[in-house]
Amino acid sequence: MAPPGSECLTLKGVIKTAAIKESFNYKLWRYDGAPGELIPLLQSAQEHFGYIPRRAITYISGVTTIPESDIYGVITFYSQFRLQPMGKFVVRACAGTACHVSGAKSIIDTIEDELGVEIGDTSPDGLFTLLTVACIGCCSLAPVVMINDDTHGRLTPASMRKILKEYRRKGKEIAEGAVGAS
C-alpha cells in the first residue's frame, strides 16, 4: 500500500509532466509551416526532454517535413542544443582571459582526465557534464569552475581533483538514497 499523501505527489508529477508534454505538443500542433519555427520547436523539445532525443528529431521532421539531416545540422550548429542528457553535476570551466592566464588549461585537462570526458561530454556514470564558458565573472578567483550553482576558485589540479571526489561522493549518496527510498 502506498504511504499516505503519495497520491498527491504522484498526481502533481503527472500534472507537471502533462503540462510540459502539452506545451511541446501544442507548439508542434500550432506549427503552420512558417519559416523560422524550427528553433522554437527544438527549444520546446529540449525543455521537455532535457535534451533532444532521436525520437524528437524524427517527430519534428514528420510534422514539419524538414529532413532529419537538416534538423540535425541545426542542432549541432547551435551550442544551446544538446543531443545527450546533462549530468547531475554540470561543470562549467571558465576559459576567459583571467582564468586562461592563471592556468585554466591545466584545470580543464585535470577535469577531463578525472572524469574521462572531453568538453561537451557527459561522464559514463551520468554524474558529470563538462562545459567551458567564456567568463564566469569571478576573475579575481581565477582559475574558476562552477559546478551547478557552486563556484570554486583559485584552483590547482590537486584541489580540482579533491572537489570532483567530493561531488562523486555526493552523487553516490544521492543514488543510494534513491535506491533506499524505493
Order of alpha helices (4+ residues) and beta strands (2+ residues): alpha-alpha-alpha-alpha-beta-alpha-alpha-beta-beta-beta-alpha
